[in-house]
Amino acid sequence: MIQVPLRLTVTIILMRYIVYASSVNTGWRNKIYPEGTNITLQCAISDRNNSTTLWLDEQQNIIIFTGEFRNTTESKFKNFEVSKIWGDKSLHIHNANVSDEGNYTCREDDKSESFGVQIEAVPILDMYVNNVQVTDIKYERISVPFADLIFIRCMALRAKPAVGLELKLGEREWIQPANVTYLQDGFYTNTEANFSFNVTSRNETEVMCKTSGGISITPVITRVTIDVVYLPICTLQRMEDEVICQCDANPPVNQYKIIVNEKLEASGRRLEIDPNASANVTCFASNNIGTGKSTFFFVSDDEAIPYSQIKRLAVLTVIVVAVPCITGTLFWYLQRNKMKRRGLKKSTNHCTYESRQNSYPAEEVALPMLPENEAESAQAEAEHVL
């Protein structure tokens, strides 16, 4: 075993790291770069071309380059290179990735300059509609039935730093999810957000997912067109001697049937009918979703009721309804007045009886009587005189 003098060992260590202790840092630059870019760290601490420049990784305490000579074989620095141009002392990082983050220092004689390198990773954005991944190029459009509830999941994968997610439906404003899930994956963060909405329009709608956040990276957007499918919605129109079945459907109608008076008359959307005869017409229209129908009863001109007759019938109806109502109201009014008069008569007789039974010797007070009681009053006065 070879014995190395302690004095020599200390000397070697001091020579290796003398550059760290004796230099003066002239500045610090910190910058954020998107992943995949080429980064150039330009050292400008001296304009002397014959001086030796050291490039160091301060976090790992490694001298990467001494001048143009590579001092390390670590795979982390395989994409690092110093400039080959005379007088240029820059450090180049090719196709930078998140593992290239760190603090790097160039030293020359007694001066140094440091650089902070941060890497942001552009996320991979996926979107799912009802559990179908629509970010595949074959899914530029996806069919959804009208009035269905749609579930949309947006996922931002391998993002650095973590990003947010937003959703946009057609011309509406960007909306943010109520709940967001973040999952750490080494250097990266995966973000997931879920949305749901009802299809309330039969028009196609563009749905977009977008990332938010980051400094050096631009938002990533993915989109898909929601193709709303629905049953045929039909109306029947009569054009003189022809009936036409008009339908709105997605996908388009591929089969028509017209039934007149419960009998199949045509397999198309047009049918000639007798304009002088009434008919109960039903149109059936089918597409790949199902079948819709429309029914209408057409009345011929000969069987139609003239307007003058309709007017007379309306007047007669009003009279028939109004006369009983008026008669009933008058009868109720007369009966109410009659009951009131009967109540007043009973009240007057009662008061007279009470005054006659009074024990005080005061003179009786004559109470007013109704006209029909005048005969009885006269007979009572005659008996009193006798």
C-alpha positions as CSV (number, residue, x, y, z in Angstrom):
1,M,0.0,0.0,0.0
2,I,1.4,3.4,-1.0
3,Q,1.4,5.9,1.8
4,V,0.5,9.4,0.6
5,P,1.9,12.1,2.8
6,L,-0.9,14.1,4.6
7,R,0.7,17.3,3.5
8,L,0.5,16.3,-0.2
9,T,-3.2,15.3,0.2
10,V,-4.1,18.6,1.7
11,T,-2.2,20.4,-1.0
12,I,-4.1,18.5,-3.7
13,I,-7.5,19.3,-2.1
14,L,-6.6,22.9,-1.8
15,M,-5.5,23.1,-5.4
16,R,-8.7,21.5,-6.6
17,Y,-11.0,23.9,-4.7
18,I,-8.8,27.0,-4.5
19,V,-10.9,28.5,-7.2
20,Y,-14.0,28.4,-5.0
21,A,-12.5,30.3,-2.1
22,S,-10.5,33.0,-3.8
23,S,-13.0,34.3,-6.4
24,V,-15.4,37.2,-6.2
25,N,-18.9,36.6,-7.7
26,T,-19.7,39.5,-10.0
27,G,-23.4,38.6,-10.6
28,W,-26.3,36.2,-10.5
29,R,-28.7,35.5,-13.4
30,N,-31.7,33.4,-13.0
31,K,-33.9,32.4,-16.0
32,I,-36.6,29.9,-16.8
33,Y,-36.5,28.0,-20.0
34,P,-39.0,25.6,-21.7
35,E,-38.0,22.0,-22.0
36,G,-36.4,21.1,-25.3
37,T,-34.8,24.4,-26.0
38,N,-31.1,25.1,-26.5
39,I,-29.7,27.2,-23.6
40,T,-26.6,29.4,-23.8
41,L,-25.0,30.7,-20.6
42,Q,-22.6,33.5,-21.7
43,C,-19.7,34.2,-19.3
44,A,-18.5,37.8,-19.5
45,I,-16.4,38.3,-16.4
46,S,-13.2,38.9,-18.4
47,D,-12.2,39.9,-21.9
48,R,-8.8,38.1,-21.8
49,N,-8.7,35.4,-24.4
50,N,-5.7,33.6,-22.9
51,S,-7.3,33.0,-19.5
52,T,-8.8,29.6,-18.5
53,T,-12.5,29.5,-17.7
54,L,-14.0,26.9,-15.4
55,W,-17.6,25.8,-15.6
56,L,-19.0,24.3,-12.4
57,D,-22.2,22.7,-11.1
58,E,-22.5,24.2,-7.7
59,Q,-25.2,21.9,-6.5
60,Q,-23.2,18.8,-7.2
61,N,-19.8,20.4,-6.5
62,I,-18.4,19.3,-9.8
63,I,-16.1,21.0,-12.3
64,I,-17.7,20.3,-15.6
65,F,-15.2,22.0,-17.9
66,T,-11.7,23.5,-17.6
67,G,-11.4,25.6,-20.6
68,E,-12.5,23.3,-23.4
69,F,-11.6,20.1,-21.5
70,R,-14.5,18.0,-20.1
71,N,-13.7,17.1,-16.5
72,T,-16.6,14.7,-15.9
73,T,-18.1,11.6,-17.6
74,E,-21.5,11.8,-15.9
75,S,-24.3,11.2,-18.2
76,K,-26.2,14.3,-16.8
77,F,-23.7,16.5,-18.7
78,K,-23.6,14.7,-22.0
79,N,-25.6,17.5,-23.7
80,F,-23.3,20.2,-22.2
81,E,-20.7,21.8,-24.4
82,V,-18.4,24.9,-24.2
83,S,-18.1,27.2,-27.1
84,K,-15.4,26.3,-29.7
85,I,-15.2,29.9,-30.9
86,W,-12.0,31.7,-29.9
87,G,-12.8,34.2,-27.2
88,D,-16.3,32.9,-26.5
89,K,-16.5,31.4,-23.1
90,S,-20.2,30.4,-23.2
91,L,-21.7,27.1,-22.0
92,H,-24.3,25.5,-24.2
93,I,-27.0,23.1,-23.0
94,H,-28.5,21.3,-26.0
95,N,-32.2,20.1,-25.9
96,A,-32.5,21.0,-22.2
97,N,-34.6,18.8,-20.0
98,V,-35.8,19.1,-16.4
99,S,-32.7,17.2,-15.1
100,D,-30.5,20.0,-16.4
101,E,-31.9,22.4,-13.8
102,G,-29.3,23.8,-11.5
103,N,-26.9,26.6,-10.5
104,Y,-23.9,26.9,-12.8
105,T,-20.9,29.2,-12.3
106,C,-18.1,30.3,-14.6
107,R,-14.8,31.2,-12.9
108,E,-11.8,33.0,-14.3
109,D,-8.9,33.9,-12.1
110,D,-10.4,35.6,-9.1
111,K,-13.8,36.4,-10.6
112,S,-17.0,34.3,-11.1
113,E,-20.5,34.7,-12.4
114,S,-23.4,32.4,-11.5
115,F,-26.5,31.3,-13.5
116,G,-29.7,29.8,-12.2
117,V,-31.3,27.5,-14.7
118,Q,-34.9,26.4,-14.3
119,I,-36.7,24.2,-16.8
120,E,-40.5,24.1,-17.4
121,A,-42.0,21.1,-19.1
122,V,-44.8,21.6,-21.6
123,P,-47.6,19.2,-20.6
124,I,-49.2,16.6,-22.8
125,L,-52.9,17.5,-22.8
126,D,-55.5,14.7,-23.2
127,M,-59.3,15.0,-23.3
128,Y,-61.9,12.3,-22.8
129,V,-65.6,12.6,-23.7
130,N,-67.7,9.9,-22.0
131,N,-64.5,7.9,-21.4
132,V,-63.5,8.1,-25.1
133,Q,-60.1,9.7,-25.7
134,V,-60.7,12.4,-28.3
135,T,-57.2,13.8,-28.6
136,D,-56.5,11.0,-31.1
137,I,-56.5,12.5,-34.6
138,K,-59.3,10.1,-35.7
139,Y,-61.6,11.8,-33.1
140,E,-61.9,15.3,-34.5
141,R,-65.7,14.9,-34.0
142,I,-67.7,12.7,-31.6
143,S,-71.4,12.1,-31.7
144,V,-73.6,12.6,-28.6
145,P,-77.4,12.2,-28.4
146,F,-79.4,15.3,-27.8
147,A,-80.4,15.9,-24.1
148,D,-77.7,13.5,-22.8
149,L,-75.4,14.3,-19.9
150,I,-71.8,14.6,-21.2
151,F,-68.8,13.9,-18.9
152,I,-65.5,15.5,-20.0
153,R,-62.1,14.8,-18.4
154,C,-59.1,16.9,-19.1
155,M,-55.7,15.6,-18.2
156,A,-52.4,17.5,-18.3
157,L,-49.5,15.0,-18.1
158,R,-45.8,15.5,-17.3
159,A,-46.1,19.2,-16.5
160,K,-43.5,21.2,-14.7
161,P,-44.5,23.2,-12.8
162,A,-48.1,22.0,-12.1
163,V,-50.6,23.6,-14.4
164,G,-54.3,24.4,-14.0
165,L,-57.1,23.4,-16.4
166,E,-60.0,25.2,-18.0
167,L,-62.9,24.3,-20.2
168,K,-64.8,26.2,-22.9
169,L,-68.1,25.3,-24.6
170,G,-68.8,27.0,-27.9
171,E,-68.9,30.7,-27.5
172,R,-69.1,30.7,-23.7
173,E,-66.5,31.9,-21.3
174,W,-63.7,29.7,-20.0
175,I,-64.8,27.9,-16.9
176,Q,-62.6,26.4,-14.1
177,P,-63.4,23.1,-12.5
178,A,-64.7,22.8,-9.0
179,N,-62.2,20.0,-8.1
180,V,-58.7,19.4,-9.5
181,T,-56.5,16.5,-8.7
182,Y,-52.7,16.8,-8.7
183,L,-50.4,13.7,-8.8
184,Q,-46.6,14.0,-8.5
185,D,-44.6,11.9,-11.0
186,G,-40.9,12.4,-10.4
187,F,-39.9,15.8,-11.8
188,Y,-43.4,16.3,-13.2
189,T,-46.9,16.8,-12.0
190,N,-50.1,15.3,-13.6
191,T,-53.3,17.4,-13.3
192,E,-56.8,16.1,-13.8
193,A,-60.1,17.9,-13.9
194,N,-63.7,16.7,-14.6
195,F,-66.6,18.6,-16.1
196,S,-70.2,17.6,-17.0
197,F,-73.1,19.4,-18.8
198,N,-76.3,18.6,-20.6
199,V,-76.7,18.8,-24.4
200,T,-79.4,21.5,-24.6
201,S,-78.8,22.5,-28.2
202,R,-79.1,20.5,-31.4
203,N,-76.3,22.6,-33.0
204,E,-72.8,21.2,-33.0
205,T,-70.6,22.5,-30.3
206,E,-66.8,22.9,-30.1
207,V,-65.4,21.8,-26.7
208,M,-61.9,23.0,-25.7
209,C,-59.5,22.1,-22.8
210,K,-56.7,24.5,-22.0
211,T,-53.8,24.5,-19.5
212,S,-53.0,27.6,-17.5
213,G,-49.9,28.5,-15.5
214,G,-46.2,28.5,-16.2
215,I,-43.9,31.3,-17.3
216,S,-41.9,30.2,-20.3
217,I,-44.4,27.8,-21.8
218,T,-47.6,28.8,-23.7
219,P,-51.0,27.3,-22.9
220,V,-51.7,24.0,-24.5
221,I,-55.2,23.7,-26.1
222,T,-57.0,20.6,-27.3
223,R,-60.4,20.6,-28.9
224,V,-63.2,18.4,-30.3
225,T,-66.5,19.0,-32.0
226,I,-69.6,17.6,-30.4
227,D,-71.9,16.4,-33.2
228,V,-75.4,16.3,-31.6
229,V,-77.6,13.5,-33.0
230,Y,-81.3,13.4,-32.6
231,L,-84.5,11.8,-34.0
232,P,-86.3,13.3,-37.0
233,I,-88.6,16.3,-36.1
234,C,-91.2,16.5,-38.8
235,T,-94.1,18.7,-39.9
236,L,-96.7,18.1,-42.6
237,Q,-97.6,20.8,-45.2
238,R,-100.4,20.7,-47.7
239,M,-99.7,22.4,-51.0
240,E,-103.0,22.2,-53.0
241,D,-103.2,18.6,-54.1
242,E,-99.9,17.5,-52.5
243,V,-98.8,16.6,-48.9
244,I,-95.1,17.2,-48.1
245,C,-93.3,15.8,-45.1
246,Q,-90.5,18.1,-43.9
247,C,-88.0,16.9,-41.2
248,D,-85.0,18.1,-39.3
249,A,-82.7,15.3,-38.3
250,N,-79.1,14.4,-37.6
251,P,-78.0,12.2,-39.2
252,P,-80.3,12.9,-42.2
253,V,-83.5,10.9,-42.8
254,N,-82.9,7.8,-44.8
255,Q,-86.5,6.5,-45.0
256,Y,-90.0,8.2,-45.3
257,K,-93.5,6.7,-45.0
258,I,-96.7,8.5,-45.4
259,I,-99.9,6.9,-44.1
260,V,-103.4,8.3,-45.1
261,N,-106.4,7.2,-43.1
262,E,-104.3,4.3,-41.5
263,K,-103.3,3.0,-44.9
264,L,-99.8,3.2,-46.4
265,E,-99.9,5.4,-49.4
266,A,-96.2,6.4,-50.1
267,S,-92.6,5.5,-49.3
268,G,-91.3,9.0,-50.0
269,R,-91.7,12.4,-48.5
270,R,-94.4,13.6,-51.0
271,L,-97.9,12.4,-51.7
272,E,-100.6,13.6,-54.0
273,I,-104.1,13.6,-52.3
274,D,-107.6,14.6,-53.3
275,P,-108.0,18.3,-52.4
276,N,-111.8,17.8,-52.1
277,A,-111.5,15.1,-49.4
278,S,-110.5,15.2,-45.8
279,A,-107.7,13.0,-44.7
280,N,-105.8,11.9,-41.6
281,V,-102.2,12.0,-42.7
282,T,-99.2,10.6,-40.7
283,C,-95.6,11.0,-41.8
284,F,-92.9,8.6,-40.4
285,A,-89.3,9.5,-40.9
286,S,-86.3,7.3,-39.8
287,N,-82.6,7.8,-39.4
288,N,-79.8,5.9,-37.7
289,I,-81.0,7.0,-34.3
290,G,-84.7,6.1,-34.6
291,T,-88.0,7.1,-36.0
292,G,-90.0,10.3,-35.6
293,K,-93.5,11.1,-36.8
294,S,-96.0,13.9,-37.4
295,T,-99.8,13.6,-37.8
296,F,-102.3,16.1,-39.1
297,F,-106.0,16.0,-40.1
298,F,-106.6,18.0,-43.3
299,V,-110.1,19.3,-43.9
300,S,-111.3,19.8,-47.5
301,D,-112.6,23.2,-48.6
302,D,-116.1,21.7,-49.1
303,E,-116.3,20.4,-45.6
304,A,-114.9,23.5,-44.0
305,I,-117.2,25.6,-41.9
306,P,-117.8,29.1,-43.3
307,Y,-116.7,32.0,-41.2
308,S,-120.2,33.5,-41.0
309,Q,-121.5,30.3,-39.6
310,I,-118.8,30.2,-37.1
311,K,-119.6,33.8,-36.1
312,R,-123.3,32.9,-35.6
313,L,-122.4,29.8,-33.5
314,A,-120.2,31.9,-31.3
315,V,-122.9,34.5,-30.7
316,L,-125.4,31.7,-29.9
317,T,-123.0,30.1,-27.5
318,V,-122.5,33.4,-25.6
319,I,-126.3,33.9,-25.3
320,V,-126.9,30.3,-24.1
321,V,-124.2,30.8,-21.4
322,A,-125.0,34.3,-20.4
323,V,-128.9,34.1,-20.0
324,P,-128.8,31.4,-17.2
325,C,-126.1,33.3,-15.4
326,I,-128.0,36.6,-15.4
327,T,-131.3,34.8,-14.4
328,G,-129.6,33.0,-11.5
329,T,-128.0,36.3,-10.3
330,L,-131.4,38.1,-10.2
331,F,-133.0,35.2,-8.4
332,W,-130.3,35.1,-5.8
333,Y,-130.6,38.9,-5.2
334,L,-134.4,38.8,-4.7
335,Q,-134.1,35.9,-2.3
336,R,-131.6,37.7,-0.3
337,N,-133.8,40.8,0.1
338,K,-136.8,38.6,1.1
339,M,-134.8,37.0,3.8
340,K,-133.7,40.3,5.1
341,R,-137.3,41.5,5.4
342,R,-138.3,38.4,7.3
343,G,-135.5,38.9,9.8
344,L,-136.7,42.5,10.5
345,K,-140.3,41.4,11.2
346,K,-139.2,38.9,13.8
347,S,-137.0,41.4,15.5
348,T,-139.9,44.0,15.8
349,N,-142.4,41.5,17.4
350,H,-139.9,40.4,20.0
351,C,-139.3,44.0,21.1
352,T,-143.0,44.7,21.6
353,Y,-143.5,41.6,23.7
354,E,-140.7,42.6,26.0
355,S,-142.0,46.1,26.6
356,R,-145.4,44.8,27.6
357,Q,-143.9,42.4,30.2
358,N,-141.9,45.2,31.8
359,S,-142.6,45.7,35.5
360,Y,-142.1,49.4,35.5
361,P,-145.4,51.5,35.5
362,A,-144.1,53.6,32.7
363,E,-146.3,54.2,29.7
364,E,-145.8,51.7,27.0
365,V,-143.8,52.8,24.1
366,A,-145.4,52.2,20.7
367,L,-142.9,50.5,18.4
368,P,-143.1,50.8,14.7
369,M,-144.9,48.1,12.8
370,L,-144.9,46.9,9.3
371,P,-148.0,47.7,7.2
372,E,-149.3,44.2,7.3
373,N,-149.7,44.4,11.1
374,E,-151.8,47.5,11.2
375,A,-155.1,45.6,11.4
376,E,-154.0,43.6,14.5
377,S,-152.8,46.9,16.1
378,A,-156.3,48.5,15.7
379,Q,-158.1,45.5,17.2
380,A,-155.8,45.7,20.2
381,E,-156.6,49.3,20.9
382,A,-160.3,48.7,20.7
383,E,-160.1,45.9,23.4
384,H,-158.1,48.2,25.6
385,V,-160.8,51.0,25.5
386,L,-163.5,48.5,26.4
